[in-house]
Amino acid sequence: MNPIGITVTSTMLAVALWLAWLISRPSVKPLLDSKQKKALCDKMPENSSDGNATVLYTDFNPMLDDMLRDIAGAQNHIHLQFFKYETDYVCQRIGNALMQKASQGVEVRLMYDHIINLRNQWYYDILSQHGVQTLGFGRTHLPFLRKKDNYRNHRKVVVIDGRVGYIGGMNIAQRYLEGLDWGPWCDTQLRIDGPATAQLQQAFLADWCHASSQLLAHQQYFPVVSPIGDRHIDILTSGPIGDGPTIMHRTVQLLDQSKDYIYFESPYFIPTPEVMHALCAAARRGVDVRLLIPASSDRGLFVLPASLSYVAEALKAGVRIGLFNKGYLHSKTIVTDDTVAHVGSTNIDKRSYILDLEIGAYVYNRDFAYQIKQQFLADEADSEYINLTQWRRRPLHKKVFERTARLISSQL
């Protein structure tokens, strides 16, 4: 082999070994030490699951209006955590609202994933100069040279005065208002009013403590909140730092316990072996298992092909997979048997289940489950289900490219 061939081969081998190390399943490390965890747990009310009211958003504009209204009404503190803040018109509106509240003496904290927002540091500097406490989670100066730098904080959480909270799949970006060139951006967000806000608060403060070493276990962040509705809500967090793959385990549990139907919406379909097995097992025993994913990708050449590489196996087991073609489907929802529904930040992919810090709300209420189900059926009307016979006939080059994309699917 000539020197050039040796160099190319050695480089490819080094990249392959680096990727294998980077994507290997991480060992779970504590998000908090035992004293920090106890301090936060001691402030939690005895029953933070029952008595909640909810507002479901499938349109960003009313969600933004309500969130800005809640921010304007804040008296004590405002906590925001999003994976990404685009420095556009929407982000500036929220930033101006936060700076105004900080000038009034309200405690304002904003947390973001550090690596994904490296180019936006100037924006956080401006907020900091005007009294907003900003914090990058997972700070690093040399991205991806350490294994833990591959762990992204993908959570979306808002807590206002410990009484009102937001959770879901929406980030802060103008595209949520305007959509993309080829259609609207479709997503789901949940507003929680009631005792379950304390669970969101605990999740935010745990991440803040881990990233800053500042423990904010004060009673002002956990006010007594009277029941206001009939929703039972459990907030679940997961990630390589903290709880491990708990949301993946809950997904498998919902699949295993489903009897009539279970419907999913996700922008990606790159399941772990555990989730794929549970999906196929549920379909084989007669459960109506349906999954909607976008027909087009919002980023990169490999995301959609990697998702499509898993389609044939699921179809053969009886899972129905539809391609949403009205715009870009970014919702991360689950609904099963008219009893429980999930809204959160977790995609059906290996990165969300294994490498990212995620959060989800599990709402045990028939009326809410009906809302999620009706939204699924509305999105289903704008989707086209894949036929297995026709799928098998697609060109060989597409099959090869999909299998190639699958090799790096855990990083997508």
C-alpha positions in Angstrom: 0.0 0.0 0.0 1.3 3.4 -0.9 1.9 6.1 1.7 -1.3 8.0 0.8 -3.4 4.8 1.1 -1.8 4.1 4.5 -2.5 7.6 5.7 -6.2 7.5 4.5 -6.7 4.1 6.1 -5.1 5.1 9.4 -7.3 8.3 9.5 -10.5 6.3 8.8 -9.6 3.8 11.5 -8.9 6.6 14.0 -12.2 8.3 13.2 -14.0 4.9 13.6 -12.4 4.2 16.9 -13.2 7.8 18.1 -16.8 7.4 17.1 -17.1 4.0 18.8 -15.7 5.5 22.0 -17.9 8.6 21.7 -21.2 6.6 21.2 -20.6 3.8 23.7 -23.2 3.7 26.4 -22.1 6.0 29.2 -22.0 5.0 32.8 -24.5 6.9 34.9 -23.0 9.5 37.2 -24.9 11.4 39.9 -26.4 14.7 38.9 -26.3 15.8 42.6 -24.5 14.4 45.6 -26.6 12.9 48.4 -26.8 16.0 50.5 -27.8 18.2 47.5 -30.4 15.7 46.5 -31.9 15.5 50.0 -32.0 19.2 50.3 -34.1 19.5 47.2 -36.3 16.5 48.0 -37.0 17.9 51.5 -38.6 21.0 49.9 -40.9 19.0 47.7 -44.6 18.9 48.7 -46.0 15.6 49.8 -48.3 15.3 46.7 -47.0 17.0 43.6 -48.8 14.9 41.1 -52.5 15.5 41.6 -54.7 18.5 41.1 -53.2 20.1 38.0 -54.7 22.1 35.1 -53.1 21.9 31.6 -53.1 23.8 28.4 -51.9 22.0 25.3 -50.2 23.9 22.5 -49.7 22.7 18.9 -49.1 26.2 17.7 -46.1 28.2 18.9 -47.8 31.7 18.7 -50.4 31.2 21.5 -47.8 29.4 23.6 -45.4 32.4 23.2 -48.2 34.8 24.1 -49.1 32.9 27.2 -45.5 32.5 28.3 -44.7 36.2 27.8 -47.9 37.0 29.8 -46.8 34.7 32.6 -43.3 36.2 32.6 -44.8 39.7 32.8 -46.8 38.6 35.8 -43.9 37.1 37.7 -43.4 38.3 41.3 -40.5 36.3 42.7 -38.5 34.3 40.1 -38.4 33.1 36.5 -36.5 30.0 35.5 -36.0 29.1 31.8 -34.1 26.1 30.3 -34.0 25.4 26.6 -31.7 23.3 24.5 -31.3 26.1 22.0 -32.1 29.8 21.7 -31.9 31.2 18.2 -30.8 34.8 18.4 -33.7 36.1 16.3 -36.8 38.1 16.7 -38.5 35.6 19.0 -35.5 35.2 21.2 -35.1 39.0 21.5 -38.7 39.4 22.6 -38.2 36.9 25.4 -34.8 38.4 26.3 -36.3 41.9 26.5 -39.1 40.5 28.8 -36.6 38.8 31.0 -34.4 41.9 31.3 -37.4 44.0 32.2 -38.4 41.6 35.0 -34.8 41.5 36.3 -34.8 45.3 36.5 -37.9 45.1 38.7 -36.0 42.8 41.2 -37.4 39.5 40.1 -34.8 36.7 40.1 -34.3 35.6 36.5 -32.3 32.5 35.5 -31.7 31.2 32.0 -29.9 27.9 31.3 -28.9 26.5 27.9 -26.8 23.8 26.4 -23.3 25.2 26.2 -21.9 23.4 23.1 -25.0 23.8 20.9 -25.1 27.6 21.7 -21.4 28.4 21.4 -22.0 31.0 18.7 -24.6 32.8 20.9 -22.5 33.8 23.8 -22.8 37.5 22.9 -26.6 37.2 23.5 -26.1 35.7 27.0 -23.5 38.4 27.8 -26.1 41.1 27.1 -28.7 39.4 29.3 -26.1 39.1 32.1 -25.3 42.7 31.9 -29.0 43.5 32.5 -29.4 41.3 35.6 -30.4 37.9 34.0 -28.3 35.1 35.5 -27.3 32.9 32.5 -25.6 29.5 32.6 -24.3 27.1 30.0 -24.8 23.4 30.9 -21.8 21.2 30.1 -19.3 24.0 29.5 -16.2 23.1 27.6 -13.6 24.9 25.6 -12.6 21.9 23.4 -15.9 20.3 22.3 -16.1 16.5 21.9 -12.5 15.8 23.0 -14.0 14.4 26.3 -16.6 11.7 26.3 -18.9 13.7 28.5 -18.9 16.6 26.0 -21.1 14.4 23.9 -23.9 14.5 26.5 -26.3 17.3 25.5 -28.9 18.8 27.8 -32.0 18.7 25.6 -34.6 19.6 28.2 -37.1 22.4 27.7 -38.5 23.7 31.1 -40.0 27.0 32.2 -41.0 27.7 35.9 -42.5 31.0 37.0 -42.9 31.7 40.7 -43.0 28.0 41.4 -46.7 28.0 40.3 -46.8 27.8 36.5 -44.6 25.7 34.3 -44.0 24.8 30.6 -42.6 21.6 29.1 -42.4 20.0 25.7 -40.5 20.0 22.4 -40.4 23.6 21.5 -37.2 25.6 21.5 -37.0 29.4 21.2 -36.7 30.2 17.5 -38.5 32.3 14.9 -38.9 29.2 12.6 -41.6 28.0 15.1 -43.6 31.0 14.1 -42.8 31.1 10.4 -42.1 27.5 9.6 -39.7 26.3 6.9 -39.6 27.0 3.2 -41.6 23.8 2.6 -44.2 24.0 5.4 -45.0 24.8 9.0 -43.0 23.7 12.0 -45.4 21.4 14.0 -44.6 20.8 17.6 -46.2 20.3 21.0 -45.9 22.1 24.3 -47.7 21.9 27.7 -48.5 24.5 30.2 -48.9 23.2 33.8 -50.7 25.1 36.5 -50.7 23.4 39.9 -48.7 21.2 42.3 -46.8 19.4 39.5 -44.9 22.6 38.8 -42.7 21.6 41.8 -41.5 18.6 39.9 -40.4 20.9 37.0 -38.7 23.2 39.5 -36.8 20.3 41.1 -35.5 19.3 37.6 -34.4 22.8 36.8 -32.7 23.4 40.1 -30.9 20.1 40.0 -29.4 21.0 36.5 -28.6 24.5 37.8 -26.8 23.1 40.8 -24.8 20.5 38.7 -23.7 23.2 36.2 -23.0 26.0 38.7 -22.4 24.3 42.1 -25.0 26.7 43.4 -27.7 24.9 45.4 -31.0 26.8 45.5 -33.0 24.7 47.9 -35.0 27.6 49.4 -38.7 27.4 50.2 -39.4 30.4 48.0 -38.9 28.2 45.0 -41.4 25.6 46.3 -44.5 27.6 47.4 -47.7 25.8 48.6 -49.8 25.4 45.5 -53.4 24.4 45.9 -55.0 21.9 43.5 -56.6 23.6 40.5 -57.6 20.8 38.2 -58.0 17.1 37.7 -54.8 16.1 35.9 -52.4 13.6 37.6 -49.0 14.4 36.2 -45.6 12.7 36.7 -42.5 14.5 35.5 -39.7 12.1 34.6 -36.1 13.0 33.8 -33.4 10.9 32.2 -29.8 11.1 31.1 -26.2 9.8 31.3 -25.7 12.3 34.2 -28.4 11.5 36.8 -31.2 9.1 36.3 -30.0 6.8 33.5 -32.4 5.8 30.7 -35.6 6.1 32.7 -37.7 7.6 29.9 -36.7 4.8 27.6 -37.7 2.3 30.3 -41.1 4.2 30.7 -41.6 4.0 27.0 -41.0 0.3 27.0 -43.4 -0.1 30.0 -46.1 1.8 28.2 -45.7 -0.4 25.1 -45.7 -3.6 27.3 -48.9 -2.5 29.1 -50.8 -1.3 26.0 -53.9 -3.3 25.2 -55.8 -1.5 22.5 -53.6 1.1 20.9 -50.5 3.2 21.3 -49.6 6.2 19.0 -46.3 8.0 18.7 -45.1 11.2 17.1 -41.4 11.8 16.8 -39.1 13.7 14.4 -36.7 10.8 14.4 -37.0 7.0 14.5 -33.7 5.5 15.5 -34.8 3.3 18.4 -32.7 1.4 20.9 -33.0 -2.4 20.7 -35.2 -2.3 23.8 -37.7 0.1 22.3 -37.7 -1.6 18.9 -38.4 -5.0 20.6 -41.2 -3.5 22.6 -42.8 -1.8 19.6 -42.7 -5.0 17.5 -43.9 -7.2 20.4 -46.9 -4.9 21.0 -47.9 -5.0 17.3 -47.5 -8.7 17.1 -49.9 -9.3 20.0 -52.6 -7.2 18.2 -52.0 -3.7 19.7 -52.7 -0.9 17.1 -49.2 0.6 17.1 -48.8 3.7 14.9 -45.9 6.1 14.4 -45.7 9.4 12.6 -42.4 10.8 11.5 -41.6 13.7 9.1 -41.3 13.0 5.4 -38.4 15.5 5.1 -35.5 16.2 7.4 -34.8 19.6 9.0 -31.0 18.9 9.2 -28.3 17.0 7.4 -28.3 14.2 4.8 -28.2 11.3 7.2 -31.0 11.9 9.7 -34.0 10.7 7.6 -32.2 7.8 5.9 -31.0 6.6 9.3 -34.6 6.7 10.5 -35.9 4.9 7.3 -33.4 2.1 7.9 -35.5 0.8 10.8 -38.8 1.0 8.9 -38.9 -2.5 7.3 -38.3 -4.3 10.5 -41.1 -2.5 12.3 -43.5 -2.8 9.3 -43.0 -6.6 9.2 -44.0 -6.8 12.8 -47.2 -4.9 12.1 -46.2 -1.4 13.2 -47.9 1.3 11.0 -45.5 4.1 10.1 -46.7 7.3 8.4 -44.7 10.0 6.8 -46.0 13.5 7.7 -45.9 15.8 4.7 -47.6 19.0 5.7 -44.5 20.5 7.1 -41.9 19.4 9.6 -43.2 17.3 12.5 -41.1 18.0 15.7 -43.7 16.7 18.3 -42.6 14.1 20.8 -45.9 12.6 22.1 -47.3 9.3 23.1 -50.9 8.3 23.9 -52.1 4.9 24.8 -55.5 3.3 25.6 -57.3 6.6 26.4 -55.6 6.6 29.8 -52.1 8.2 29.6 -50.3 10.6 27.4 -46.8 11.9 27.2 -45.5 15.3 26.1 -41.8 16.1 26.5 -38.4 16.6 24.9 -37.5 13.0 24.1 -37.2 11.7 20.5 -37.5 8.1 19.6 -33.8 7.9 19.0 -30.6 6.5 20.7 -29.2 10.0 21.4 -32.3 11.0 23.4 -32.6 7.7 25.2 -28.9 7.3 26.0 -26.8 10.4 25.6 -29.0 13.4 26.2 -30.6 14.8 29.3 -34.3 14.7 28.7 -37.6 15.4 30.5 -41.2 14.4 30.0 -44.6 14.9 31.5 -46.9 11.8 31.8 -50.5 12.9 32.2 -52.9 10.3 33.5 -56.3 11.7 32.5 -58.8 10.5 29.9 -59.7 14.0 28.6 -56.0 14.9 28.1 -55.3 11.6 26.4 -58.2 12.4 24.1 -56.6 15.7 23.2 -53.3 14.1 22.3 -55.1 11.3 20.4 -57.2 13.9 18.4 -54.0 15.8 17.5 -52.4 12.6 16.3 -55.4 11.8 14.1 -55.3 15.3 12.7 -51.6 14.9 11.8 -52.3 11.4 10.5 -54.7 13.0 8.0 -51.7 14.9 6.6 -49.5 11.8 6.5 -49.0 8.8 4.1 -48.6 5.4 5.6 -45.8 3.2 4.2 -46.7 0.1 2.3 -44.3 -2.8 3.1 -44.6 -4.4 -0.4 -43.8 -1.1 -2.1 -41.1 -0.3 0.5 -39.2 -3.4 -0.4 -39.1 -2.4 -4.0 -37.4 0.9 -3.5 -34.0 1.3 -5.3 -31.0 -0.5 -4.0 -28.9 2.6 -3.7 -31.4 4.0 -1.2 -31.3 0.9 0.9 -27.5 1.0 0.9 -27.4 4.7 1.8 -29.9 4.1 4.7 -27.8 1.3 6.1 -24.7 3.4 5.9 -26.5 6.3 7.7 -27.5 3.8 10.4 -23.9 3.3 11.3 -23.7 6.8 12.7 -27.3 7.0 13.8 -26.6 7.4 17.6 -24.9 10.7 16.9 -27.8 12.2 14.8 
